[in-house]
């Protein structure tokens, strides 16, 4: 999971991109980057850490130009941080292109081999985003007449990307001398939306992973990009759109609604907040059928993403809703942190109990999901230590039994607590008196009830059905083997891991900040 932004404005965009990335910070806390264009020169700064730590005043001054892209990242497939893989990426041939990507290509290794043998392109990192950039560059070269591009050629190139690339990808890219390109994979797994802002100098455009960036930056939402669709905004500020995939199919990632997206965002016409309220309603019915309601004194959410579901569940059950945990917002997400001991330590640093909400009570804890079970186990122990006489646990999503291969860094099957265990066994593992999981069909209905024509989802982490149709046991074994080798190694970094580059189009020369 990453966050991407693309802006075509009438004034300098560096502050817009910075503010937008701050809003999308929840989608990636590992690294951040911004690229802008002015006078046929790309200006790029990226580095490890939060947006506020990567960009200083001097960095912002070195990012001039009225159009640009931004990216926040966390690594997928278990990879540790490697500065060379932070985004945006740049390539200078046949056209200067910088690109930011959210998602994961499932055939990246095959494409990398094709790049080397047939396309004569060298991939310098292990990032599938660099692979995708080079595929796009090659397809632009094949579609162009000589050294010139037009809108038809650009959309033809995106069609070539769709034919060659498998997996999930939402993309923003700047093409030197031409404009801003954005496109979404043929299944629409990862979200992408765009909006407009009318100014006296003309129309401004913003493309984002989530609508919340449009809202906070003052842009009016136009619509989500359709699966397989591309939009191109030229230097003349005219927007062109085209369906570039042969057989597109709406299958958005349902985990975006469960956990990944901010509650105040709208994805594919569905309010994430409303979807989570619906999840609470359906989960309440499951709780009724599992635990006697009179056995529950209070409903307590695990902050933050489970709060709407827990609140609605409590209302349906007629039980008091209380905030029993206080969250330290300056500790990273636990399920993407390396090492079991580090995750356990982080849980205690991340949450603290409000003792009076637990002492002598039978509590129902509500979380959005259970992945490894590390966080859940620690939280149950904290509730008991605070004086709870019984601790029930409810998950707003079904058991996570399979890895996600489309851009979410979920662990191997062996690390997933639900793999090979019944609900009762999982309850025992996390120390709960009873455990209630949301049913998958109920989860899907929570979204479908808000948009009836949205009926197919990527829910592979729950049911093992991968919508791209190219994932088998051999692929999962290979990914898990690769993950294991990466987690046991360390990346060596020189200096502080930050870099600023000035890329002169067509020359690929690097200068100093």
N, C-alpha and C positions, 0 to 999 in steps of 0.2 A: 504494500500500500504506500502510495506517495501522493503528494499534492502538486498540481500543475496550474500555471496561470499563463495567459497570453494577452497582451494589451497592445492595441493600436490607438494612440491618442493624439491630441492636438498640442499637447504640452509634454514636458519631460515625464517619463513614466517610472523613474527609479523609485520615487516615494510610493506610487500606486502599487508597484510590484512588492515592495517591502511590506506595506500594510496588508496586502492581499495574502502574502505568505504567512504573516502573523496570524491571520484568521484561519489559515489552513494548517497551522503548526501541528494540530492533533494527528494529521495524516503522515507525519514524518518528523522525527526529532533527532535523526542521525546526522543529517547534513542539509545544507541549503545553498542555492545558487541563483544568480540573476545574470541574464545576458541582455544587453541593449544594442541598438544600432544607431550610429550617427555618421553621416558623411562616408558611407561605404566602409565603415569599420565596426566590427563587433567588439563590444567591451564586455568582459566576463569576469565575475568574481564568485567564487564558491569555496566552501570549506566545511569542516565537521562541526556539529553542534546545532544549537537552536538559532533561529533567525537573528535574534537580538545579539547573539555572540559572534556570528559570522560577519555581520555588516557593521562597520564603524563609519563615522562621518567621512573619512578620507575615501573609504570604499564607495560610498554613495556618490561622492563627487566624481569618481572615476567611471560612473555608469550613465553617461549622457545619452540623449536620444529620445524620440517620441514613440518608439515601439520596442517591445521587448518581451521576454518570457521569464518565468520564475519556477523554481522547483524546490520542494522539501522532500527528503528521502529517509526511508529506513530500508535496510538491506533485506532481500528475500532469499529464499532457499537456504537459510541458515548462514549466509555469508557474514563475516565480521566486517567492520568498517575498513574500506580501502579508499583513500583519497582519490585515486585515479578513476574510481567508479562513481564519484559524485557528479551531479548533473547541474546545468545542461552540458551536453556533448557538442563538439564542433567537428566539422569536416569541410575541407576547402575545395574538393573536386567532385563533380564538374562545376558545382555552384557552391558558394559559401552557405552553409546551413548550420544552425544551432538548434538542438532538439531537447525537449524534456518529455519524459515518458512515465506513465503510471500503469503498472501491470506487470505481466511476465510472459515472455515468449516460451512456449513449450517445445519448440523445435529450434532453439537457439544454437545448439551444437551442430545440427545439420546445416543451418544457414551459415554458420561460421566457416564450415568446411567449404561450402559453395562459394562464399566470398573469396576464399583463398585460391581455390582451384579454377573457378570459372570467371568470377567478376574481377579478379586481380585486385582485391581490396584486403588490406591488413587490419585485423581487429586487435587492438592493443591491450584490452582488459578482459575480464571475465563477465562484464556486464552485457546483458541481453539488449539494453538500451543502445549501446554502441553498435550492436549488430543491426538493430532496427534502423538506426540512422544511416548506416551504410547501405542497407537494402533500399531505403528511400532514395538516397543519392544515386544509386545505380539505376533505379527505375526512372528517376528524373532524366538521367542521361539518355536512357533508351527512348524515352518519350519525346525528348526535345528535338527540334530541327536545328542542327548545327549547335550553336551555343546560346540559342534564345529559347525562352520558355513562354508559353501562353497558358491561359486558364485550362484549356482542354488538356494540354500536356501534363499539367500538375495533377488534375483529377485522374488522368490515365495512369500516372505514376502511383497514386494512392491505390488504384485498382490493382496494380502490380504488387504492392505491399500486401494487400488482402489475399492475393492468390498464393503468396509465398510464406507469409507469417501465420503461425498458429498460436493460439492462446489469447490473452487479454491485453489490450493496449488502448489507452487514451493518450493522444499525442498533441503537443503544440510545438511548432517549429517556425523559425524565421528563415526565409530564403533571401539572401542578399540581393538587393536591387529589385525585388519583386513584391514581397509582402509576408503576411502571417498566414500559416496553414495550420488547421486543426482537424483531427479525424479520430474516429472511434472504431474499435474492432467490430466485425460483422455480427457478433452476439451481444454487443453493448454491455459486456461484463463490468467494465469499469466506467464510472460516470463522467460525463462531460456536458457542460451547459454554457450558453453564451448570452450576453446582454448588450444593450446599447446605452449611450449617454449623449443626449443632444446638447451641443454647445454652440455659441455664436460662430466659432471657427469651423464647425462641422460635426459629423457624427463620430463618436468614439466607440470602440468595441472592446469587450473583455470576455475571454474564454476561461473557464475555471472548472476544477473538479467538483465544486459544490456551489450551490446558489447563494450560500451565505456570504461568499466573497463579493458577489454582485451587490447584494443588499448593503453591506457595510461600506462599499466604495462608491455608492450612489448610482449604480447602473440599473437600468430596468431590464428585468429578465425577458428574453425573447422566447427561448425554448431550449430543450435538451437536444443534443445531436442524436439523430437516429443511429441505430447500429449500422455500421458500414458507411455512414455518411461522412463527407468532408466539407469543410467550409474554407474558403480562401478570401482574405481581405487584401486587396492590392494597395499599392501606394497611392492610388487615386481614391482610396477609402470606400470603394465599392465592394460589397460582400457578394460572393458567389457560393452556391451550395450545390452538391450533387451526391446522389447515391452511387457509391463506387464499388459495392460488393455485389456479387451475383446472386447470392441467396442469404440475405440478412435475416436474422431472427432475434427478437427481443428476449434476452435471458440475463437480466442484470444480477449481480451478486447480491444475494439476500442478506449476507453478513454486513453489508453497508447499512441496512436498516436496523439490524440487531445491535451493532456496536461501533462500526468504523466512522460513520458520518456524524456530524454535529446534529443535535436534535432540532435546531432551528433551520436546517437546510431542507431543500426539496429535491428529490432525485426521481427523474422520469415521471414527473407530475404527482409524486406521492410525498406528502409531508412525513419526514422521518419521525417527528414528534407524535403525529397522529398514529402512525404505524406502531409505535411503541406503546401507545395507549391501548390499541387493539390487542397487542400481544399480552398486555396485562389482563384484559377481559377474558381472552381464551385460556390463559394460564390459570385464572381464578376458577374456571370450571373444572380444570384438571385437578387443582388443589382440593376442591370440594369432594371430588370422587376418591381422593387418596387419604386426606387427613381430616378428621372431624374438626369442623370450623371452631367449635367451642373449645378445642384444645389449643387454639392460637390466641395469645393475648395482644400481640403487636406485630405489625409488618415493618421491616426495616430494610431499606435498599442498600446495596453495595455501590457507593458513588463511583462514577456519575451517570453512566449511560443507562443503568437499570432503573433510575428514579421514576420516569414516566410509567413504566410497566408496573413497578411496585405500587405506585400511587393509585393507579386504576384498579389493580388487583385488590388493594385494601378497601377501596370504595365498593367494589362488587361484593366482597365478602362481608362488608359491614364491620370491619376491624380497624382499630386505630392505626394510623400511619405515623411513624416517628423516624426522625433522623438519629441513628445510633452511632454513626461513624463520621468522624471529621477527617477530611482528606488534605494531605500535604500536596499541593499542586506542583511542587518542584522536584518530584521524584519521577523517573521515567516509567513507562509502562512495563509491567512485570513479565507479561508473557512473551515479550520480544527481547528480554534481557538475557545475556549469556550466562550459563551456569546455574545449577539448581540452588546452591548456597546463596548466590547473589540475589536470586528471585525471592527466596525466603526472607532474607534480610530486608529487601526492598519493601515487602508487604508490611512489615512492622513500622518501617519509616514512613510509609505512604498513608497508613490509616491509624487512627486512634479512636478508642471507644468513648461514648458518653455513658458513663457507668449507670446512671439512674434509669436509662432506657432498657437495661438488661436485667438488673438485679431482681431476682425472684420471679422473672417472667418466662413465659413460653413464647419464644420469638420465631417468626418466619423470616429468614433472610432471603432476599431476592437479588439475583445477579443476572446479567445479560446472557452469560454463557459460562461453561466450565471447559477449559482446554486441558491443561496438564493436571489441574486439581491442586496445585501448590498454593495458589491464592485462597481457594475455597477452604482448604484444610486449615491454613493459618487463621482465617477469619472466624471459622467455627471455634477454634481454640480461644481466640480473643473474646468471643461472645460468652463462652463458658467461664473464662477467667473474670469477666465483668459481672458474673453472677446469674447468668441465664440458667434456668432449671431444665429447659428443653430447647434444642436448637433444630428447627426444621429448615430445609434449604430448597429453594425453587429456582429453576433456570428458565429464562424467557425464551430460550432456544433449545432445540433437541440436543442429544448427546453428540459431541464432536468425535467422530470415529475415523475420519480420513483426512489426509493432508490437503491443504489448499495449494494448488499449483498456478494460480492466476494472480499472484501478486500479494498474498498475505503470508507472512512468515509464520505459519503454523508448524508445529513439530512433527517428528516422524510418528508413525502409527504406534510404535513401541512406547513413545513418551505420552501419548494421549491417554488420559485416565479412563476414558470410556471404551477403549479398544479391548474386546474380550471380556468385559465385565457387565453384569446386570446392573439395573438401577440400585438394587439393594446392596450389591457389592461396592458400588461407587459411594453410596451413602456411608458405608462402613469405612471406606478408605479416607473420606474427608471428615469423618467423625460426627456426622449429622444423625439425628434420631430418625429422620425420614427425608427422602429426596424426591422432588417432583420435576420432571422435565416437560417442556412444551412439546406437543406433537408436531411433526413436520408439516402436515397438512394444515394444522391450525396456524402455524407460523406463516405459511404461504398465504392463507386466507386473510391474515392481518394486513397484508399489503394489497392483495387482490380486491378486498372489500373497498379500498380507496381508489382503485383503478381497475375496473372489471376486465379490461382487455389485456391486462398484464398478468399472464397465467403461467409463464415458464420462467424459471429462475435457475441461476447457478447456485445449487445447494450441495455441491459435491462434498464439502466437509462433513455434512450430515448423512448423506445417502450414498456417496461414492459414485454418483453419476456425473461424469465430466462432460459438459455440454459441447466441447469442441470435438469430441469423439476420437481423440488421438492419444488418450491416456490409458495405459494398461499396467499390469503388475510389474512388467519389466521396467517401465518408465519410473514408477514409484520407487522401485528398488534402487534404481540408478540415482534418483534425486536424494534418497535417504542416505545412500552410500557417500555421495558427494557432500552432503550436509555434515555427516559424521567426520569426514576428513578435514573439513574447514573449521569445524568447531574445536578441533584438537590442535590447530595451528594458530600462529599469531602473525599479524601483518606488521611489517616494519615500516615505520614512517620517518621521514627526515623532517627536521624543523618542527613547526607547530601544525603541519598538515593543511595549512591554508595556502591559497594561491590566487593571484590576480593575473589576468592575461588581457592583452590587447591584440586582437586577431585582425590583421589587415586582410581584407577579402582577396582571395585568389593567391595570396603569397604565403599564408600560414606562418607568419612570423610572430614571435612572442616578444612582448616588451615588458617593461616594468610599470608598476602602479605609480 
